[in-house]
């Protein structure tokens, strides 16, 4: 098996593991902050123990040595982990995943501001296409049952926070940020602890919580390994599967109709990113073909 095939396969399964994430939040019968606390602290603990078992404290020291970039990554990951659960509790699954799909737009803006990377014509066109899609989704929140503008704004916060984390990771790409996920989640758990009431989680829900954590850990590991073998454009195409499949899964399991506005706006967002990533892949393929 070639490295590209290996990377595509690993990333594909990583995306499949993350598809039920929002559905688990829907199914667990507890307050949003309680779900968020158990979700992030258990995932953070499992990943942290895994890093300690395989690499000792050295990987954590490396993240600390990344300075402000390490801090931005830890804060971005932790904040996005909490905001995701609250966003899902306030608006539809479709709205959340379609809005979070706009993450590359935020990443491009951050890269321009903090890494001095110029906007390409493709990036500007993608932004121009994605923004109307987000506007359609936001407008539909006032018309669709179970969707709210407050939840949409929190989903936008998830996208902005995680994009900041990824941009910081790109600045210190020689350092593995997997330990930063553990630190970010555990710190976020401590921050929300006074309001989370973790002991209010019914024991009957703990098997579902454990399954949820298992899916997130599996996804985190696979999505950390897969992109080492394939390009960011290929990763971007596979990640779009989550945006398409998560609302369908919620529709099938809990009967959550995303509504026409979310479907139309989401189609604009995903279609724009799909065309953008395909364009990158086609250009790279042509360059390889033209190379002597």
Buried (B, 14 or more C-beta within 10 A) or exposed (E): EEEEEBBBBBBBBBBBBBBBBBBBBBBBEBBBBBBBBBBBBBBBBBBBEBBBEEBEEEBBEBBBEBEEBBBBBBBBBBBBBBBBBBBBBBBBBBBBBBBBBBBBBBBBBBBBEBEEBEBEEBBEBBBEBBBEBBEBBBBBBEEBEBBBBEBBBBBBBBBBBBBBBBBBBBBBEEBBBBBBBBBBBBBBBBBBEEEBEBEEBEEEBEEBBEBBBBBBBBBBBBBBBBBEBBBEBBBBBBBBBBBBBBBEBBBEEEEBBBBEBBBBBBBBBBBBBBEBBEBBBEEEEEEEEEEE
